[in-house]
Every structure is written in C-alpha cells, then in structure tokens.
Amino acid sequence: MLQTHHLQEKRMLLSGWFDLPLTRIRAVSSEYGYGPEELVNKVIHTLPNQKKRGMARGTKAKHVSLSARQESAQGLWEAIETWSSRQGR
C-alpha cells in the first residue's frame, strides 16, 4: 500500500512539473512487471491509426491486451481506407 501511495505522489509531482493531467501519466515497473499492459494500451490508443499496428507487433505479446490488438488492427484498416481514398482523387 505504501508503494501505491509513493507512486501516486510521483504521478502528482510529474503532473505539476509538466502541466499534464494525471490521466496522461502511467506508473510502470519493468522490473516488477507492474503496469506494462496498461501503458501499451494507452500508447496504442493515443497513436495515429497508421502507427498502432506496428506498436502492437513490436511489443511482447504478453503486454498487449486483446482490446489493444483489436484497436491496432482496426487502426490499420482505417489507415488503409484513408490512403486508398486519397489515391482515388
């Protein structure tokens, strides 16, 4: 519980330093395996459509949730649709 409190304090400190909302700051520990799936989900959600699939494929499978895989695949198809519609101009 103390660790969680310290992580929250650090998130609040970073939020103030960089003028970012707490929703944009994730606590992750690669050493203890805390939070990488949540981080990958957030990054994939934030990326433009044409970049989502590459991020999902380049990340260890155990850190990519089913919803992140689905969003990355959907992003790929939407990027292809956008590209092909521009080619028809």
Buried (B, 14 or more C-beta within 10 A) or exposed (E): EEEEEEBEEEBEEBBEEEEEEEEEBBBBEEEEEBBBBBBBBBBBEEBEBBBBBBBBEEBEEEBBBEEBBEBBEEBBEBBEEEEEEEEEE
